[in-house]
């Protein structure tokens, strides 16, 4: 589990093809803190450390992850957001992020407004149906708050610290971003649908519907 608070901005050192996927090698100041088998979120996608050297670590990325995230679009030299898995004793500074990317979205614009930056993205129906204004969303692994929401786009306000210390400062219109909607909202939706289904069944059974 993660919180969406990016710990380091890593650089893609190399990419190697492996059977049914790729091996991604990333250079990061977090390397010394990682152990083989540790989970690490790269642009919000939970991956497992398989190798490490002095300044780099490697993760194996399956074809499924490549197809569902922007990891498959990475090239050598690209900057990626990194976060280690949450310790139970740590503060939950962002929100609950599983590192399971739901979908992707494209950057529409990034505009500076005063000291802040407003990121607007084009979203699909799934993201719209699982988002609320003032709710949390993970964008490329960054915990952000939705400020505006419509059926085909949403916007978030980004503080200068987050902008300068994540890969957002390298993003441009058309770039693909990883999206993970709030897990709590997904559970609420599932339980609500199940409850509504049981209610309808009860009413039909007793001749009220």
Secondary structure, 3 states (H helix, E strand, C coil): CECCCCCEEEEEEEEEEECCEEEEEEECCCHHHCCCCCEEEECCEEEEEEEECCCEEEEEEEHHHHHHCCHHHCCCCCEEEEEECCCCCCCCCCCCECCCCCEEEEEEEEEEECCEEEEEEECCHHHHHCCCCCCEEEECCEEEEEEEECCCEEEEEECHHHHHCCHHHHCCCCCEEEEEECHHHHHHHHHHHHHHHHHHHHHHHCCCC
